[in-house]
């Protein structure tokens, strides 16, 4: 390609025009302008496949347990076995599944497995339904608090 001295390549000109247009549009908004709907669903403002508030709250709630698998697009968090130092003869494993992009109570499912040590062998034991319900409540409460903080700030 032959250019005359003092002329820019075509792509550079196009990029410069695009940048100038973007900057001039940004100048149109004034500092006091408010977003029409500040309470957008987290899925609209993030790139993960599930509700970001539920995702963050789930990770925060399970942060004391070792994580085995996390999939933010599919909305699955699986912990490894956790042994509470106060009860070394039992261990728990938790799976959290986020089912929706909206912050809804039915958009979350928690499942737990529990084992007890009997004679050196880990044996399956029932998990109280109240335990799973309590975990769901904690996650939902944290997610709502995160959303409130994001909308307020």
N, C-alpha and C positions, 0 to 999 in steps of 0.2 A: 504494500500500500504506500502510495506516495502522498506525502502531506506537504502543504506549503508551510513555511516557517510561521510560527505564531498561531497555528490552528491546533485544536485539541482533537484527539480521536473521538469518533462518534459515541462510543460507550461512555467515555468520560463526560461528554456533554449531557447525555441522557441521565446519568447518575447525578450530575450536578443539578439538573432541573428537578429531579425527583426529591433530592435533599432540600432544595430551596422551597419546593411546594410543601413538604412536610413541616419545615420550620415555620413557614408563614401560616399554616393552619394551626399550629400549636400556639401561635401568638394571638389567635382569635379568641381563645378562652381567657377569661379574666380570673384573677385570683379568687374572687368570692363565688365563682360558679360552683354549683352543687351538681352531683351526679343525679340523674332523674330517679334511679332506683339503686340506692346503695346496698340493698339487701339481696344482691345477686346470689344465686346458688353457687356454692364453691366450685362446682363442676364448670361453671361458666368463666371462672377467673383462674383456673389452674389447668395443668395439662395431664393430671392423673385421671384415671377412668372412673373414680368413685368420689363421693363427697369428701372434700378435703378436711372438713371439720371432724367428721367421724373417723377418718383415717388418722389424723394427728392425735385425737383423743384416745383412740385405741392403742396407738404406739406409746403414748404417755402412760396410760393405765397399765400396760404390760411391760413397762420398761425395767422392772425388777427381775423379769424372767428372761432366760436366754432365748433369742429368736432363732428358729430353724428355717423359716421361709417367710418372705414378704413379697407380695405382688400388688403394687398400687393400681395397676390397670384392671386386674381381676378383683381387687378388694379383699384379698385373703392374707391373714397373718396367722402363722402357726408357730407356737412356742415349742421349745424342747422341754423335756421333763424338768420340773422345778421341785427341789426338796427344800422345804422350809426348815431352817436351822432349829426352830422350836419344836418341830415334829419330824425328826429324821426317819421315822419309819413309814412315812407316806410321801408320795410325790404326785404332782398334778401337771397336766399338759392342756393347753388352751388353744382353741381355734376360733378366730373372729372372722366373720364374713360380712362384708358390707355389700348390700344388695341393691343399693339405689344411689343415684347421683344427688338426690335431695336429702336434706337433714330431716329424717322422719324416724319415729320410734320403730316402725316395722321395716326399716331399711338396714337393720343390724341383726345379726344372729351370732350368738356365742355358744360354743360347745366346749365341754370340759371332760377330760378323762382323769380318773384318779386310780392310783394303785397303792396298796399297802404291802409292806415287807413282812412276809411270814416265813420264817425259817430260812432266810437268805434268798427267797424267791419273791419277785414282785407279782402280786396277784391283783386282778381287776377288782375294784370296789365301787359302789355306787357314789355318785355325786349328788349332793342335795340340790334340788331345783332352786332353792333360795340362793345358793352360791352363784349359779349361772345368772339368775335374775339380778342379783346385786352387782355383778360385773357389768351387765348391760346397762343398768341404771347409772353406774359410775361413768361409763363411757358416754352415754347420752348427755349427762349433766355437764361433763367436760366439753363436749362438742358444742352444746348450747352456750356455754361460757366463752368459748373461743369465737363463736359467731357474734355474740354480743360485743366482745372486745373489738372485733374487726369492724363492725358497723359503727360503733361509737368512736373508734380511733381512725 
